[in-house]
Amino acid sequence: QVQLIESGGGLVQAGGSLRLSCAASGRTFMIDAMGWFRQAPGKEREFVAAIRWGGGSTLYADSVKDRFTVSRENGKNTVYLQMISLKSEDTAVYYCAARTLGLYGSSRSMLQESTYGYWGQGTQVTVSS
């Protein structure tokens, strides 16, 4: 099993920055990739960004490309989401997710929510305009 704890959410003005953290514990050796998803009120959960644990390849949603950066610190089993130039439409609950080793095909599979078996509790990000 893998446990995920997010932190770093909060209230920020438009144009500001936030950094989210997600610490993994448990059987972290099983992790293939970790991703960030978000869910705004009244909307479905959507992919934001993801990173492969080995190799470090990354993938971003078009809506956050050039503004968000996902990174990992393997020694601490932690993944980060650095968010800059935040917009009101970035307001959502942000979830960290982990998927375990398996046959997924290309790295683009990291945007598929169904490939992730472990989820954090979510952290609220509110961007005021």
Secondary structure, 3 states (H helix, E strand, C coil): CEEEEEECCEEEECCCCEEEEEEEEECHHHEEEEEEEEECCCCCCEEEEEEECCCCCEEECCCCCCCEEEEEEHHHCEEEEEECCCCHHHCEEEEEEEEECCCCCCHHHHHCHHHCCEECCCEEEEEEC
